[in-house]
Amino acid sequence: IMNIIGKRLHNCRKEEGLTQAQLAQKLSTTQSTIGKYERGELQPNLETLLQICKILNVSADYLLGLGD
């Protein structure tokens, strides 16, 4: 199974010019957690997912693989 959230999270983070550490700081979490999201080892909860979308300027549908 392809890790759509992780792949898109990684790509969007890069497009915004953010490191994992910078995104982690904005989310009040750790760089390790962001890495786990991107590798598909951990899924963000709804609140975190919505925060990520706001920070990366993408829709939840896009991040979840429901739209382009």
All heavy atoms as TSV, in Angstrom:
chain	resi	resn	atom	element	x	y	z
A	1	ILE	N	N	0.855	-1.200	0.000
A	1	ILE	CA	C	0.000	0.000	0.000
A	1	ILE	C	C	0.885	1.241	0.000
A	1	ILE	O	O	1.787	1.367	0.812
A	1	ILE	CB	C	-0.948	0.015	1.225
A	1	ILE	CG1	C	-1.919	-1.151	1.127
A	1	ILE	CG2	C	-1.699	1.335	1.305
A	1	ILE	CD1	C	-2.796	-1.305	2.338
A	2	MET	N	N	0.578	2.125	-0.909
A	2	MET	CA	C	1.351	3.358	-0.999
A	2	MET	C	C	0.967	4.299	0.134
A	2	MET	O	O	-0.197	4.433	0.492
A	2	MET	CB	C	1.081	4.031	-2.341
A	2	MET	CG	C	2.213	4.886	-2.810
A	2	MET	SD	S	2.047	5.258	-4.562
A	2	MET	CE	C	0.923	6.628	-4.516
A	3	ASN	N	N	1.956	4.931	0.697
A	3	ASN	CA	C	1.720	5.872	1.783
A	3	ASN	C	C	1.440	7.257	1.203
A	3	ASN	O	O	2.330	8.087	1.088
A	3	ASN	CB	C	2.942	5.895	2.703
A	3	ASN	CG	C	2.837	6.968	3.754
A	3	ASN	OD1	O	1.746	7.380	4.102
A	3	ASN	ND2	N	3.960	7.432	4.234
A	4	ILE	N	N	0.191	7.480	0.829
A	4	ILE	CA	C	-0.181	8.726	0.159
A	4	ILE	C	C	0.006	9.932	1.068
A	4	ILE	O	O	0.581	10.933	0.650
A	4	ILE	CB	C	-1.641	8.654	-0.364
A	4	ILE	CG1	C	-1.701	7.647	-1.510
A	4	ILE	CG2	C	-2.104	10.020	-0.833
A	4	ILE	CD1	C	-3.056	7.458	-2.107
A	5	ILE	N	N	-0.465	9.857	2.303
A	5	ILE	CA	C	-0.329	11.005	3.212
A	5	ILE	C	C	1.146	11.362	3.394
A	5	ILE	O	O	1.525	12.521	3.265
A	5	ILE	CB	C	-0.987	10.743	4.585
A	5	ILE	CG1	C	-2.500	10.581	4.422
A	5	ILE	CG2	C	-0.691	11.880	5.547
A	5	ILE	CD1	C	-3.223	10.183	5.696
A	6	GLY	N	N	1.957	10.372	3.664
A	6	GLY	CA	C	3.377	10.609	3.892
A	6	GLY	C	C	4.080	11.200	2.691
A	6	GLY	O	O	4.856	12.150	2.810
A	7	LYS	N	N	3.784	10.643	1.517
A	7	LYS	CA	C	4.391	11.129	0.271
A	7	LYS	C	C	4.005	12.579	0.009
A	7	LYS	O	O	4.837	13.415	-0.309
A	7	LYS	CB	C	3.894	10.277	-0.896
A	7	LYS	CG	C	4.945	9.408	-1.554
A	7	LYS	CD	C	4.299	8.807	-2.790
A	7	LYS	CE	C	4.937	7.617	-3.409
A	7	LYS	NZ	N	6.275	7.302	-3.150
A	8	ARG	N	N	2.711	12.845	0.135
A	8	ARG	CA	C	2.231	14.203	-0.142
A	8	ARG	C	C	2.711	15.179	0.929
A	8	ARG	O	O	3.040	16.321	0.612
A	8	ARG	CB	C	0.711	14.210	-0.278
A	8	ARG	CG	C	0.289	13.490	-1.554
A	8	ARG	CD	C	-1.151	13.699	-1.899
A	8	ARG	NE	N	-1.422	13.107	-3.218
A	8	ARG	CZ	C	-2.560	13.234	-3.867
A	8	ARG	NH1	N	-3.542	13.921	-3.348
A	8	ARG	NH2	N	-2.722	12.691	-5.048
A	9	LEU	N	N	2.747	14.726	2.167
A	9	LEU	CA	C	3.255	15.575	3.251
A	9	LEU	C	C	4.707	15.962	2.959
A	9	LEU	O	O	5.080	17.129	3.034
A	9	LEU	CB	C	3.152	14.848	4.587
A	9	LEU	CG	C	3.813	15.513	5.790
A	9	LEU	CD1	C	3.296	16.918	6.017
A	9	LEU	CD2	C	3.593	14.675	7.043
A	10	HIS	N	N	5.509	14.970	2.585
A	10	HIS	CA	C	6.921	15.209	2.267
A	10	HIS	C	C	7.057	16.223	1.122
A	10	HIS	O	O	7.803	17.200	1.225
A	10	HIS	CB	C	7.603	13.892	1.901
A	10	HIS	CG	C	9.002	14.059	1.417
A	10	HIS	ND1	N	10.069	14.195	2.266
A	10	HIS	CD2	C	9.510	14.132	0.159
A	10	HIS	CE1	C	11.177	14.348	1.550
A	10	HIS	NE2	N	10.855	14.300	0.271
A	11	ASN	N	N	6.313	15.982	0.040
A	11	ASN	CA	C	6.411	16.864	-1.130
A	11	ASN	C	C	5.948	18.284	-0.824
A	11	ASN	O	O	6.598	19.254	-1.226
A	11	ASN	CB	C	5.606	16.287	-2.302
A	11	ASN	CG	C	6.213	15.009	-2.849
A	11	ASN	OD1	O	7.404	14.744	-2.658
A	11	ASN	ND2	N	5.407	14.210	-3.507
A	12	CYS	N	N	4.851	18.416	-0.107
A	12	CYS	CA	C	4.324	19.747	0.229
A	12	CYS	C	C	5.265	20.485	1.175
A	12	CYS	O	O	5.469	21.691	1.040
A	12	CYS	CB	C	2.934	19.637	0.858
A	12	CYS	SG	S	1.677	19.067	-0.298
A	13	ARG	N	N	5.829	19.756	2.118
A	13	ARG	CA	C	6.775	20.363	3.064
A	13	ARG	C	C	7.978	20.918	2.302
A	13	ARG	O	O	8.410	22.044	2.534
A	13	ARG	CB	C	7.218	19.333	4.106
A	13	ARG	CG	C	8.268	19.855	5.069
A	13	ARG	CD	C	8.656	18.823	6.106
A	13	ARG	NE	N	9.224	17.598	5.563
A	13	ARG	CZ	C	10.474	17.498	5.056
A	13	ARG	NH1	N	11.276	18.540	5.010
A	13	ARG	NH2	N	10.910	16.338	4.604
A	14	LYS	N	N	8.486	20.126	1.362
A	14	LYS	CA	C	9.625	20.559	0.546
A	14	LYS	C	C	9.254	21.795	-0.285
A	14	LYS	O	O	10.036	22.731	-0.393
A	14	LYS	CB	C	10.089	19.434	-0.388
A	14	LYS	CG	C	10.760	18.280	0.316
A	14	LYS	CD	C	12.133	18.660	0.776
A	14	LYS	CE	C	12.930	17.424	1.153
A	14	LYS	NZ	N	14.221	17.789	1.712
A	15	GLU	N	N	8.056	21.769	-0.877
A	15	GLU	CA	C	7.600	22.897	-1.699
A	15	GLU	C	C	7.502	24.178	-0.885
A	15	GLU	O	O	7.736	25.267	-1.403
A	15	GLU	CB	C	6.250	22.589	-2.349
A	15	GLU	CG	C	6.352	21.651	-3.529
A	15	GLU	CD	C	4.997	21.267	-4.103
A	15	GLU	OE1	O	4.018	21.997	-3.874
A	15	GLU	OE2	O	4.935	20.231	-4.783
A	16	GLU	N	N	7.149	24.047	0.386
A	16	GLU	CA	C	7.054	25.219	1.269
A	16	GLU	C	C	8.427	25.629	1.811
A	16	GLU	O	O	8.544	26.616	2.526
A	16	GLU	CB	C	6.091	24.946	2.431
A	16	GLU	CG	C	4.630	24.882	2.033
A	16	GLU	CD	C	4.091	26.207	1.509
A	16	GLU	OE1	O	4.319	27.254	2.131
A	16	GLU	OE2	O	3.412	26.192	0.453
A	17	GLY	N	N	9.451	24.835	1.497
A	17	GLY	CA	C	10.796	25.157	1.936
A	17	GLY	C	C	11.039	24.909	3.412
A	17	GLY	O	O	11.883	25.568	4.033
A	18	LEU	N	N	10.288	23.962	3.986
A	18	LEU	CA	C	10.421	23.661	5.412
A	18	LEU	C	C	11.184	22.360	5.624
A	18	LEU	O	O	11.001	21.405	4.883
A	18	LEU	CB	C	9.040	23.506	6.063
A	18	LEU	CG	C	8.154	24.740	6.134
A	18	LEU	CD1	C	6.770	24.349	6.645
A	18	LEU	CD2	C	8.759	25.789	7.040
A	19	THR	N	N	12.014	22.338	6.659
A	19	THR	CA	C	12.653	21.094	7.078
A	19	THR	C	C	11.671	20.354	7.976
A	19	THR	O	O	10.686	20.933	8.453
A	19	THR	CB	C	13.943	21.365	7.873
A	19	THR	OG1	O	13.592	22.049	9.077
A	19	THR	CG2	C	14.945	22.190	7.065
A	20	GLN	N	N	11.964	19.089	8.238
A	20	GLN	CA	C	11.126	18.344	9.198
A	20	GLN	C	C	11.152	19.044	10.545
A	20	GLN	O	O	10.119	19.142	11.210
A	20	GLN	CB	C	11.640	16.911	9.346
A	20	GLN	CG	C	11.340	16.028	8.167
A	20	GLN	CD	C	11.803	14.592	8.380
A	20	GLN	OE1	O	12.560	14.298	9.297
A	20	GLN	NE2	N	11.346	13.700	7.521
A	21	ALA	N	N	12.313	19.542	10.946
A	21	ALA	CA	C	12.439	20.215	12.250
A	21	ALA	C	C	11.590	21.479	12.302
A	21	ALA	O	O	10.936	21.755	13.327
A	21	ALA	CB	C	13.899	20.541	12.529
A	22	GLN	N	N	11.571	22.245	11.220
A	22	GLN	CA	C	10.775	23.480	11.185
A	22	GLN	C	C	9.280	23.179	11.249
A	22	GLN	O	O	8.532	23.847	11.965
A	22	GLN	CB	C	11.104	24.290	9.928
A	22	GLN	CG	C	12.477	24.921	9.962
A	22	GLN	CD	C	12.898	25.483	8.609
A	22	GLN	OE1	O	12.598	24.912	7.551
A	22	GLN	NE2	N	13.609	26.595	8.635
A	23	LEU	N	N	8.848	22.164	10.498
A	23	LEU	CA	C	7.435	21.780	10.539
A	23	LEU	C	C	7.080	21.267	11.934
A	23	LEU	O	O	6.037	21.623	12.479
A	23	LEU	CB	C	7.122	20.720	9.477
A	23	LEU	CG	C	5.671	20.236	9.432
A	23	LEU	CD1	C	4.688	21.385	9.222
A	23	LEU	CD2	C	5.490	19.176	8.346
A	24	ALA	N	N	7.964	20.469	12.504
A	24	ALA	CA	C	7.733	19.942	13.849
A	24	ALA	C	C	7.558	21.071	14.853
A	24	ALA	O	O	6.660	21.034	15.705
A	24	ALA	CB	C	8.888	19.043	14.268
A	25	GLN	N	N	8.389	22.096	14.742
A	25	GLN	CA	C	8.306	23.225	15.668
A	25	GLN	C	C	6.961	23.939	15.539
A	25	GLN	O	O	6.333	24.270	16.537
A	25	GLN	CB	C	9.455	24.204	15.391
A	25	GLN	CG	C	9.543	25.329	16.397
A	25	GLN	CD	C	10.738	26.242	16.161
A	25	GLN	OE1	O	11.304	26.276	15.065
A	25	GLN	NE2	N	11.123	26.971	17.177
A	26	LYS	N	N	6.508	24.134	14.313
A	26	LYS	CA	C	5.213	24.788	14.072
A	26	LYS	C	C	4.052	23.963	14.640
A	26	LYS	O	O	3.023	24.515	15.018
A	26	LYS	CB	C	4.991	25.028	12.577
A	26	LYS	CG	C	5.901	26.102	11.997
A	26	LYS	CD	C	5.676	26.224	10.491
A	26	LYS	CE	C	6.565	27.265	9.853
A	26	LYS	NZ	N	6.151	28.628	10.141
A	27	LEU	N	N	4.237	22.635	14.692
A	27	LEU	CA	C	3.189	21.740	15.185
A	27	LEU	C	C	3.370	21.378	16.655
A	27	LEU	O	O	2.592	20.599	17.197
A	27	LEU	CB	C	3.176	20.445	14.359
A	27	LEU	CG	C	2.740	20.578	12.903
A	27	LEU	CD1	C	3.026	19.293	12.148
A	27	LEU	CD2	C	1.264	20.928	12.817
A	28	SER	N	N	4.425	21.933	17.282
A	28	SER	CA	C	4.749	21.601	18.683
A	28	SER	C	C	4.925	20.093	18.875
A	28	SER	O	O	4.384	19.504	19.807
A	28	SER	CB	C	3.675	22.128	19.641
A	28	SER	OG	O	3.551	23.520	19.512
A	29	THR	N	N	5.666	19.493	17.947
A	29	THR	CA	C	5.971	18.075	18.038
A	29	THR	C	C	7.458	17.890	17.746
A	29	THR	O	O	8.200	18.862	17.753
A	29	THR	CB	C	5.062	17.248	17.093
A	29	THR	OG1	O	5.236	15.867	17.391
A	29	THR	CG2	C	5.338	17.494	15.632
A	30	THR	N	N	7.878	16.659	17.499
A	30	THR	CA	C	9.301	16.402	17.262
A	30	THR	C	C	9.573	16.112	15.789
A	30	THR	O	O	8.679	15.689	15.047
A	30	THR	CB	C	9.786	15.189	18.084
A	30	THR	OG1	O	9.089	14.027	17.622
A	30	THR	CG2	C	9.528	15.384	19.568
A	31	GLN	N	N	10.820	16.313	15.399
A	31	GLN	CA	C	11.244	15.995	14.041
A	31	GLN	C	C	11.038	14.508	13.774
A	31	GLN	O	O	10.645	14.105	12.679
A	31	GLN	CB	C	12.718	16.370	13.858
A	31	GLN	CG	C	13.232	16.096	12.462
A	31	GLN	CD	C	14.673	16.542	12.278
A	31	GLN	OE1	O	15.204	17.303	13.072
A	31	GLN	NE2	N	15.297	16.061	11.222
A	32	SER	N	N	11.260	13.696	14.785
A	32	SER	CA	C	11.080	12.251	14.681
A	32	SER	C	C	9.635	11.911	14.295
A	32	SER	O	O	9.388	11.041	13.453
A	32	SER	CB	C	11.447	11.588	16.004
A	32	SER	OG	O	11.091	10.237	16.001
A	33	THR	N	N	8.684	12.619	14.885
A	33	THR	CA	C	7.266	12.391	14.579
A	33	THR	C	C	6.969	12.730	13.130
A	33	THR	O	O	6.270	11.971	12.441
A	33	THR	CB	C	6.370	13.208	15.531
A	33	THR	OG1	O	6.609	12.761	16.868
A	33	THR	CG2	C	4.901	13.052	15.204
A	34	ILE	N	N	7.501	13.842	12.652
A	34	ILE	CA	C	7.289	14.232	11.250
A	34	ILE	C	C	7.864	13.156	10.331
A	34	ILE	O	O	7.236	12.774	9.347
A	34	ILE	CB	C	7.927	15.609	10.941
A	34	ILE	CG1	C	7.343	16.714	11.850
A	34	ILE	CG2	C	7.738	15.962	9.463
A	34	ILE	CD1	C	5.849	16.907	11.782
A	35	GLY	N	N	9.044	12.659	10.649
A	35	GLY	CA	C	9.654	11.586	9.867
A	35	GLY	C	C	8.776	10.350	9.827
A	35	GLY	O	O	8.620	9.715	8.783
A	36	LYS	N	N	8.179	10.026	10.970
A	36	LYS	CA	C	7.292	8.858	11.035
A	36	LYS	C	C	6.035	9.071	10.182
A	36	LYS	O	O	5.560	8.145	9.525
A	36	LYS	CB	C	6.914	8.550	12.488
A	36	LYS	CG	C	8.062	7.954	13.267
A	36	LYS	CD	C	7.683	7.692	14.709
A	36	LYS	CE	C	8.879	7.134	15.477
A	36	LYS	NZ	N	8.573	6.919	16.887
A	37	TYR	N	N	5.496	10.304	10.197
A	37	TYR	CA	C	4.349	10.609	9.330
A	37	TYR	C	C	4.736	10.384	7.875
A	37	TYR	O	O	4.001	9.772	7.114
A	37	TYR	CB	C	3.891	12.063	9.480
A	37	TYR	CG	C	3.246	12.455	10.782
A	37	TYR	CD1	C	3.201	13.795	11.165
A	37	TYR	CD2	C	2.666	11.523	11.642
A	37	TYR	CE1	C	2.601	14.194	12.343
A	37	TYR	CE2	C	2.076	11.920	12.837
A	37	TYR	CZ	C	2.043	13.262	13.180
A	37	TYR	OH	O	1.459	13.673	14.352
A	38	GLU	N	N	5.903	10.909	7.489
A	38	GLU	CA	C	6.328	10.839	6.092
A	38	GLU	C	C	6.639	9.407	5.650
A	38	GLU	O	O	6.442	9.071	4.486
A	38	GLU	CB	C	7.532	11.761	5.857
A	38	GLU	CG	C	7.150	13.227	5.963
A	38	GLU	CD	C	8.270	14.185	5.610
A	38	GLU	OE1	O	9.390	13.733	5.279
A	38	GLU	OE2	O	8.016	15.401	5.669
A	39	ARG	N	N	7.095	8.582	6.562
A	39	ARG	CA	C	7.404	7.182	6.225
A	39	ARG	C	C	6.183	6.270	6.363
A	39	ARG	O	O	6.249	5.088	6.045
A	39	ARG	CB	C	8.528	6.657	7.123
A	39	ARG	CG	C	9.888	7.275	6.827
A	39	ARG	CD	C	11.009	6.593	7.580
A	39	ARG	NE	N	10.836	6.602	9.031
A	39	ARG	CZ	C	11.204	7.607	9.834
A	39	ARG	NH1	N	11.775	8.688	9.343
A	39	ARG	NH2	N	11.013	7.518	11.142
A	40	GLY	N	N	5.076	6.813	6.869
A	40	GLY	CA	C	3.867	6.023	7.027
A	40	GLY	C	C	3.867	5.139	8.262
A	40	GLY	O	O	3.056	4.234	8.387
A	41	GLU	N	N	4.778	5.412	9.201
A	41	GLU	CA	C	4.841	4.624	10.431
A	41	GLU	C	C	3.845	5.126	11.467
A	41	GLU	O	O	3.537	4.437	12.431
A	41	GLU	CB	C	6.259	4.710	11.029
A	41	GLU	CG	C	7.316	4.098	10.142
A	41	GLU	CD	C	8.728	4.395	10.605
A	41	GLU	OE1	O	8.906	4.943	11.714
A	41	GLU	OE2	O	9.663	4.087	9.850
A	42	LEU	N	N	3.351	6.336	11.246
A	42	LEU	CA	C	2.426	6.979	12.179
A	42	LEU	C	C	1.500	7.863	11.356
A	42	LEU	O	O	1.933	8.454	10.368
A	42	LEU	CB	C	3.240	7.842	13.156
A	42	LEU	CG	C	2.552	8.460	14.363
A	42	LEU	CD1	C	2.066	7.364	15.317
A	42	LEU	CD2	C	3.531	9.363	15.103
A	43	GLN	N	N	0.225	7.918	11.741
A	43	GLN	CA	C	-0.726	8.797	11.060
A	43	GLN	C	C	-1.098	9.941	11.991
A	43	GLN	O	O	-1.382	9.712	13.168
A	43	GLN	CB	C	-2.006	8.024	10.678
A	43	GLN	CG	C	-1.782	6.898	9.694
A	43	GLN	CD	C	-1.304	7.378	8.349
A	43	GLN	OE1	O	-1.741	8.409	7.854
A	43	GLN	NE2	N	-0.406	6.638	7.739
A	44	PRO	N	N	-1.107	11.174	11.487
A	44	PRO	CA	C	-1.507	12.292	12.337
A	44	PRO	C	C	-2.992	12.199	12.694
A	44	PRO	O	O	-3.792	11.705	11.893
A	44	PRO	CB	C	-1.240	13.519	11.470
A	44	PRO	CG	C	-1.207	13.024	10.069
A	44	PRO	CD	C	-0.768	11.593	10.134
A	45	ASN	N	N	-3.337	12.651	13.898
A	45	ASN	CA	C	-4.759	12.696	14.252
A	45	ASN	C	C	-5.413	13.834	13.461
A	45	ASN	O	O	-4.726	14.604	12.787
A	45	ASN	CB	C	-4.961	12.826	15.766
A	45	ASN	CG	C	-4.422	14.125	16.334
A	45	ASN	OD1	O	-4.399	15.165	15.674
A	45	ASN	ND2	N	-3.982	14.079	17.574
A	46	LEU	N	N	-6.715	13.939	13.547
A	46	LEU	CA	C	-7.453	14.914	12.742
A	46	LEU	C	C	-7.003	16.343	13.017
A	46	LEU	O	O	-6.765	17.123	12.090
A	46	LEU	CB	C	-8.958	14.771	12.970
A	46	LEU	CG	C	-9.844	15.708	12.150
A	46	LEU	CD1	C	-9.628	15.485	10.658
A	46	LEU	CD2	C	-11.301	15.502	12.514
A	47	GLU	N	N	-6.864	16.690	14.284
A	47	GLU	CA	C	-6.459	18.057	14.640
A	47	GLU	C	C	-5.090	18.387	14.042
A	47	GLU	O	O	-4.886	19.456	13.457
A	47	GLU	CB	C	-6.421	18.201	16.159
A	47	GLU	CG	C	-6.117	19.617	16.625
A	47	GLU	CD	C	-6.077	19.735	18.139
A	47	GLU	OE1	O	-6.704	18.921	18.833
A	47	GLU	OE2	O	-5.397	20.659	18.612
A	48	THR	N	N	-4.155	17.454	14.160
A	48	THR	CA	C	-2.804	17.654	13.622
A	48	THR	C	C	-2.841	17.730	12.101
A	48	THR	O	O	-2.173	18.568	11.496
A	48	THR	CB	C	-1.863	16.526	14.083
A	48	THR	OG1	O	-1.855	16.499	15.510
A	48	THR	CG2	C	-0.454	16.737	13.579
A	49	LEU	N	N	-3.636	16.866	11.484
A	49	LEU	CA	C	-3.764	16.867	10.032
A	49	LEU	C	C	-4.244	18.233	9.538
A	49	LEU	O	O	-3.705	18.786	8.580
A	49	LEU	CB	C	-4.743	15.773	9.578
A	49	LEU	CG	C	-4.901	15.630	8.072
A	49	LEU	CD1	C	-3.685	14.945	7.471
A	49	LEU	CD2	C	-6.151	14.860	7.740
A	50	LEU	N	N	-5.233	18.798	10.217
A	50	LEU	CA	C	-5.764	20.104	9.820
A	50	LEU	C	C	-4.728	21.208	10.023
A	50	LEU	O	O	-4.623	22.128	9.206
A	50	LEU	CB	C	-7.063	20.404	10.575
A	50	LEU	CG	C	-8.234	19.464	10.243
A	50	LEU	CD1	C	-9.434	19.775	11.109
A	50	LEU	CD2	C	-8.590	19.528	8.764
A	51	GLN	N	N	-3.938	21.118	11.088
A	51	GLN	CA	C	-2.855	22.084	11.319
A	51	GLN	C	C	-1.822	21.982	10.195
A	51	GLN	O	O	-1.347	23.002	9.698
A	51	GLN	CB	C	-2.160	21.813	12.650
A	51	GLN	CG	C	-2.932	22.250	13.870
A	51	GLN	CD	C	-2.138	21.970	15.140
A	51	GLN	OE1	O	-1.821	20.821	15.430
A	51	GLN	NE2	N	-1.799	23.010	15.859
A	52	ILE	N	N	-1.476	20.761	9.818
A	52	ILE	CA	C	-0.511	20.542	8.742
A	52	ILE	C	C	-1.025	21.177	7.448
A	52	ILE	O	O	-0.281	21.859	6.743
A	52	ILE	CB	C	-0.243	19.033	8.533
A	52	ILE	CG1	C	0.552	18.466	9.716
A	52	ILE	CG2	C	0.504	18.780	7.218
A	52	ILE	CD1	C	0.646	16.947	9.744
A	53	CYS	N	N	-2.288	20.960	7.146
A	53	CYS	CA	C	-2.882	21.519	5.930
A	53	CYS	C	C	-2.783	23.039	5.921
A	53	CYS	O	O	-2.445	23.640	4.894
A	53	CYS	CB	C	-4.344	21.102	5.800
A	53	CYS	SG	S	-4.540	19.351	5.453
A	54	LYS	N	N	-3.063	23.654	7.052
A	54	LYS	CA	C	-3.011	25.114	7.165
A	54	LYS	C	C	-1.577	25.607	6.943
A	54	LYS	O	O	-1.345	26.543	6.179
A	54	LYS	CB	C	-3.527	25.539	8.538
A	54	LYS	CG	C	-3.787	27.019	8.675
A	54	LYS	CD	C	-4.356	27.344	10.032
A	54	LYS	CE	C	-5.850	27.538	9.930
A	54	LYS	NZ	N	-6.446	28.007	11.195
A	55	ILE	N	N	-0.622	24.957	7.589
A	55	ILE	CA	C	0.790	25.352	7.480
A	55	ILE	C	C	1.310	25.174	6.055
A	55	ILE	O	O	2.037	26.027	5.538
A	55	ILE	CB	C	1.659	24.546	8.474
A	55	ILE	CG1	C	1.317	24.946	9.913
A	55	ILE	CG2	C	3.150	24.755	8.200
A	55	ILE	CD1	C	1.851	23.981	10.966
A	56	LEU	N	N	0.922	24.075	5.409
A	56	LEU	CA	C	1.443	23.757	4.072
A	56	LEU	C	C	0.569	24.282	2.934
A	56	LEU	O	O	0.864	24.060	1.764
A	56	LEU	CB	C	1.628	22.240	3.932
A	56	LEU	CG	C	2.609	21.598	4.909
A	56	LEU	CD1	C	2.712	20.105	4.655
A	56	LEU	CD2	C	3.979	22.257	4.822
A	57	ASN	N	N	-0.525	24.963	3.288
A	57	ASN	CA	C	-1.421	25.554	2.288
A	57	ASN	C	C	-1.981	24.521	1.311
A	57	ASN	O	O	-1.970	24.723	0.092
A	57	ASN	CB	C	-0.705	26.677	1.508
A	57	ASN	CG	C	-0.292	27.801	2.417
A	57	ASN	OD1	O	-1.102	28.348	3.157
A	57	ASN	ND2	N	0.986	28.142	2.392
A	58	VAL	N	N	-2.437	23.390	1.863
A	58	VAL	CA	C	-3.074	22.360	1.039
A	58	VAL	C	C	-4.380	21.943	1.700
A	58	VAL	O	O	-4.585	22.160	2.897
A	58	VAL	CB	C	-2.179	21.106	0.843
A	58	VAL	CG1	C	-0.944	21.441	0.038
A	58	VAL	CG2	C	-1.809	20.469	2.158
A	59	SER	N	N	-5.255	21.332	0.922
A	59	SER	CA	C	-6.519	20.850	1.483
A	59	SER	C	C	-6.310	19.480	2.132
A	59	SER	O	O	-5.389	18.747	1.773
A	59	SER	CB	C	-7.577	20.735	0.382
A	59	SER	OG	O	-7.246	19.678	-0.495
A	60	ALA	N	N	-7.185	19.156	3.063
A	60	ALA	CA	C	-7.148	17.838	3.693
A	60	ALA	C	C	-7.406	16.768	2.636
A	60	ALA	O	O	-6.779	15.712	2.649
A	60	ALA	CB	C	-8.179	17.755	4.812
A	61	ASP	N	N	-8.309	17.045	1.700
A	61	ASP	CA	C	-8.589	16.091	0.621
A	61	ASP	C	C	-7.316	15.756	-0.149
A	61	ASP	O	O	-7.060	14.596	-0.462
A	61	ASP	CB	C	-9.636	16.643	-0.356
A	61	ASP	CG	C	-11.056	16.497	0.157
A	61	ASP	OD1	O	-11.248	15.892	1.240
A	61	ASP	OD2	O	-11.975	16.976	-0.522
A	62	TYR	N	N	-6.524	16.779	-0.452
A	62	TYR	CA	C	-5.278	16.539	-1.194
A	62	TYR	C	C	-4.337	15.662	-0.374
A	62	TYR	O	O	-3.816	14.668	-0.868
A	62	TYR	CB	C	-4.592	17.867	-1.569
A	62	TYR	CG	C	-3.256	17.598	-2.236
A	62	TYR	CD1	C	-3.204	17.195	-3.566
A	62	TYR	CD2	C	-2.076	17.684	-1.520
A	62	TYR	CE1	C	-1.987	16.902	-4.171
A	62	TYR	CE2	C	-0.850	17.385	-2.108
A	62	TYR	CZ	C	-0.827	16.999	-3.446
A	62	TYR	OH	O	0.381	16.691	-4.034
A	63	LEU	N	N	-4.130	16.030	0.877
A	63	LEU	CA	C	-3.194	15.297	1.719
A	63	LEU	C	C	-3.631	13.853	1.920
A	63	LEU	O	O	-2.798	12.952	1.983
A	63	LEU	CB	C	-3.040	16.002	3.075
A	63	LEU	CG	C	-1.655	15.996	3.695
A	63	LEU	CD1	C	-0.582	16.511	2.763
A	63	LEU	CD2	C	-1.638	16.784	4.986
A	64	LEU	N	N	-4.939	13.633	1.985
A	64	LEU	CA	C	-5.457	12.281	2.187
A	64	LEU	C	C	-5.544	11.483	0.887
A	64	LEU	O	O	-5.909	10.306	0.904
A	64	LEU	CB	C	-6.856	12.358	2.820
A	64	LEU	CG	C	-6.897	12.892	4.249
A	64	LEU	CD1	C	-8.330	13.158	4.683
A	64	LEU	CD2	C	-6.214	11.943	5.211
A	65	GLY	N	N	-5.202	12.111	-0.216
A	65	GLY	CA	C	-5.231	11.411	-1.497
A	65	GLY	C	C	-6.601	11.352	-2.135
A	65	GLY	O	O	-6.856	10.547	-3.018
A	66	LEU	N	N	-7.504	12.224	-1.689
A	66	LEU	CA	C	-8.868	12.228	-2.217
A	66	LEU	C	C	-9.047	13.201	-3.371
A	66	LEU	O	O	-10.096	13.258	-3.989
A	66	LEU	CB	C	-9.871	12.573	-1.107
A	66	LEU	CG	C	-9.836	11.650	0.108
A	66	LEU	CD1	C	-10.756	12.169	1.196
A	66	LEU	CD2	C	-10.207	10.233	-0.277
A	67	GLY	N	N	-8.028	14.011	-3.625
A	67	GLY	CA	C	-8.103	14.991	-4.721
A	67	GLY	C	C	-6.724	15.409	-5.137
A	67	GLY	O	O	-5.743	15.101	-4.488
A	68	ASP	N	N	-6.662	16.140	-6.252
A	68	ASP	CA	C	-5.364	16.599	-6.767
A	68	ASP	C	C	-5.046	18.008	-6.294
A	68	ASP	O	O	-5.887	18.799	-6.041
A	68	ASP	CB	C	-5.371	16.579	-8.300
A	68	ASP	CG	C	-5.414	15.136	-8.805
A	68	ASP	OD1	O	-4.901	14.247	-8.106
A	68	ASP	OD2	O	-5.974	14.931	-9.904
